[in-house]
Amino acid sequence: MINKLKAVQEFHAAFGLGIQHKPIAKLEENKLKLRFDLMAEENEEYLEAAKNNDLIEVADALGDMLYILCGTILEHGMQHKIEEVFNEIQRSNMSKLGENGKPIYREDGKVMKGPNYFKPNILEILEKIE
C-alpha cells in the first residue's frame, strides 16, 4: 500500500492536488464532492463492465478505484495511519464468525456480525503520535 500511496502522492504533488500530513475529517465542500463523485463514477464503470463481462474494463475500473482511494487517503492525511486502520478492521471483521466458527450470512450474502464481534478501535490508532 505504501508504494501505491507514494505514487499517487507524486501525482498529487505534480498536479497541485491536496496532500495533508496529519489526519483530518473535513474537506472543503467542492473537494469533498469531487472525491465522492470520482469514487461513484468508478463504481458505476465497474458495475457496467462486470455486467458486460468486460475483463479489461473491470481491471481498469478497479485500478482507478484504488488510485482514487489513495488520493482520498492523502487528502484526509491518513497515509501514515491507513495500514494500521485496515489491519484493525480486518481483526474486527474476523470477529464476525459465529459461535461454531462459521460465517453468518444475510439472504443477499452479506456477512453478519457473530456473537464475538467487536468494533474496530480506530480512535486509538488515530490518537497515536507518530
C-alpha positions as CSV (number, residue, x, y, z in Angstrom):
1,M,0.0,0.0,0.0
2,I,2.9,2.4,0.8
3,N,4.2,2.2,-2.8
4,K,0.8,3.0,-4.2
5,L,0.3,5.9,-1.8
6,K,3.7,7.3,-2.8
7,A,2.9,7.0,-6.5
8,V,-0.4,8.8,-6.0
9,Q,1.3,11.4,-3.8
10,E,3.7,12.1,-6.7
11,F,0.7,12.6,-9.0
12,H,-1.0,15.0,-6.4
13,A,2.2,17.0,-6.0
14,A,2.8,17.3,-9.8
15,F,-0.8,18.4,-10.4
16,G,-1.2,20.7,-7.4
17,L,-3.8,18.4,-5.7
18,G,-4.3,18.2,-1.9
19,I,-1.9,16.3,0.4
20,Q,-2.5,16.6,4.2
21,H,0.3,15.5,6.5
22,K,-1.9,14.8,9.6
23,P,-5.4,13.2,9.7
24,I,-8.4,15.5,9.1
25,A,-12.0,14.6,8.6
26,K,-13.4,17.7,6.9
27,L,-12.5,18.8,3.4
28,E,-13.6,21.9,1.6
29,E,-17.1,21.2,0.1
30,N,-16.0,21.2,-3.5
31,K,-13.1,18.9,-2.8
32,L,-15.4,16.6,-0.8
33,K,-17.9,16.4,-3.6
34,L,-15.1,15.8,-6.2
35,R,-13.7,12.9,-4.2
36,F,-17.2,11.4,-3.7
37,D,-18.1,11.9,-7.4
38,L,-14.8,10.3,-8.6
39,M,-15.4,7.2,-6.5
40,A,-19.1,7.0,-7.5
41,E,-18.1,7.3,-11.2
42,E,-15.6,4.4,-11.0
43,N,-18.1,2.3,-9.1
44,E,-20.6,2.8,-11.9
45,E,-17.9,2.0,-14.5
46,Y,-17.1,-1.2,-12.6
47,L,-20.7,-2.3,-12.4
48,E,-21.2,-1.7,-16.1
49,A,-18.0,-3.5,-17.0
50,A,-18.8,-6.5,-14.8
51,K,-22.4,-6.7,-16.2
52,N,-20.9,-6.7,-19.7
53,N,-18.3,-9.4,-18.8
54,D,-15.6,-7.0,-19.9
55,L,-12.5,-8.1,-18.0
56,I,-10.3,-5.2,-19.3
57,E,-12.8,-2.6,-18.2
58,V,-13.3,-4.3,-14.8
59,A,-9.5,-4.2,-14.3
60,D,-9.4,-0.6,-15.4
61,A,-12.2,0.4,-13.0
62,L,-10.6,-1.5,-10.1
63,G,-7.3,0.2,-10.7
64,D,-8.9,3.6,-11.0
65,M,-10.9,2.9,-7.8
66,L,-7.6,2.1,-5.9
67,Y,-5.9,5.2,-7.4
68,I,-8.8,7.5,-6.4
69,L,-9.0,5.9,-2.9
70,C,-5.2,6.5,-2.4
71,G,-5.8,10.1,-3.4
72,T,-8.7,10.4,-1.0
73,I,-6.5,8.9,1.8
74,L,-3.9,11.6,1.0
75,E,-6.5,14.4,1.0
76,H,-7.5,13.2,4.5
77,G,-3.9,12.9,5.7
78,M,-4.4,9.2,6.6
79,Q,-1.4,7.9,4.6
80,H,0.6,7.1,7.8
81,K,-2.4,5.5,9.5
82,I,-4.3,3.6,6.9
83,E,-2.3,0.4,7.0
84,E,-3.0,0.1,10.8
85,V,-6.6,1.1,10.3
86,F,-7.0,-1.6,7.7
87,N,-5.4,-4.2,10.0
88,E,-7.8,-3.3,12.8
89,I,-10.8,-3.5,10.5
90,Q,-9.5,-7.0,9.4
91,R,-9.3,-8.1,13.1
92,S,-12.8,-6.8,13.7
93,N,-14.2,-8.4,10.5
94,M,-12.8,-11.8,11.5
95,S,-14.6,-11.5,14.9
96,K,-17.9,-11.8,13.0
97,L,-17.7,-15.6,12.9
98,G,-20.5,-17.4,14.6
99,E,-20.0,-19.4,17.8
100,N,-19.3,-22.5,15.7
101,G,-16.5,-20.7,13.8
102,K,-18.7,-20.5,10.7
103,P,-19.8,-17.3,8.9
104,I,-23.4,-16.0,9.3
105,Y,-24.9,-14.7,6.1
106,R,-27.9,-12.5,5.4
107,E,-30.2,-13.5,2.5
108,D,-28.3,-11.3,0.0
109,G,-24.9,-12.9,1.0
110,K,-23.7,-10.1,3.3
111,V,-21.7,-11.4,6.2
112,M,-23.4,-10.6,9.5
113,K,-21.9,-10.0,12.9
114,G,-21.5,-13.0,15.2
115,P,-21.7,-13.0,19.0
116,N,-18.0,-12.3,19.4
117,Y,-17.9,-9.3,17.1
118,F,-16.0,-6.3,18.3
119,K,-16.0,-2.8,16.8
120,P,-12.6,-1.7,15.4
121,N,-10.8,0.7,17.7
122,I,-9.9,3.3,15.1
123,L,-9.7,6.2,17.6
124,E,-6.8,4.6,19.3
125,I,-4.9,4.4,16.0
126,L,-5.6,8.0,15.1
127,E,-4.6,9.3,18.5
128,K,-1.2,7.6,18.4
129,I,1.6,10.1,17.9
130,E,3.9,9.3,15.0
